[in-house]
Amino acid sequence: MNDHLESLLRRGLTATQAPEDWAADELAVSVLRRRRRLLRRRLALSLVMAAVCGSTAVTSWAVTSFGTPTSANSNSAATPALATLSPPTSAEHTTAEGTLVGAFGAIVNQAGHRPVLCKLGGTPAVLRNTPVMVTDFHRRVCSAFRWPACARQTSHLLMP
Amino acid sequence: MEAVDFDDYCAARGRALVRLAYALTGDFHQAEDLVQAALMRCYGRWSKINDHNSYVRRVIVRIYVRSSRRRIEEPMAQVPDRVDVANQGGSDDGAIAYALLASLPPRQRAVLVLRYLEDLPDEIIAQQLKISVGTVKSQAARALGKLRTSPILPTLTQWESP
């Protein structure tokens, strides 16, 4: 029975042929055409994905750069950035750094604005502030440390 | 390694590939689609392939098994108890053989096709299907056992008897 079955399968499968009108010469052409179509589709998909990623990146950059809050209840915009605060070089300044940060934080919390931070020997970092606030910050923080970059007090007032 | 041109290979081996795919799928249009998909996949690395026949055959079988697993089963309006041999194209043996193969799951069908159509030993079938030799043997035995109890088989004995 098993031999019959196996011989039947062998005979039946080998007897089958492709239709006579089927053109084997066109197989390569149709394969290449289909491959080109697939590549075009993949390219289009990649371009769409790149456009989506690019627009997402530009949107996020615009939101963070121009300070447009994403939600009305967002408090993160009022948080000050301390990264540009350069540490004092002398031992005296090092001991007073805690006071500086504390005073700085107190100013921000009370006024709700971002003050201008002064870099040692460099251009003051630009942050949003009002002139009153800048002056107040310079008087209370920068003057206390006598930083060289703060000699030009007018630069603070010119900050936007 | 002998450089084989893609167009020449398709022209020379196209019919054999379609026959293999037809034995797997049981439908000529699906077979043609399967061969095209396999050749399309092979085209990108054509110059790096050593044995084109073996490679293309392996891709055809694997695509068939994988796609058959994913395919949603389509309900048939009526499942025939017996094969109407007169309505099948080709030889009577072919009609019965395809009717028998149609009742098997994809992997068992692939094992039988590679064994009886391509005449491959179990070791090569195992490589082609990426399974062990023991699995090939068990799948073949299970498939043949299932076919032996098929209701189509009385027709077979009737045809076999003089």
Interface residues (C-beta under 8 A of the other chain):
Chain A: M1 N2 H4 L5 E6 L8 L9 R10 R11 G12 L13 T14 A15 T16 Q17 A18 P19 W22 A24 D25 L27 A28 S30 V31 L32 R34 R35 L38
Chain B: F6 D7 Y9 C10 A11 A12 G14 R15 V18 R19 Y22 A23 F28 E32 V35 Q36 L39 M40 Y43 G90 S91 D93 G94 A95 I96 A97 Y98 L100 L101 L112 V113 Y116 L117 L144 L147 R148 L153 L156 T157 E160
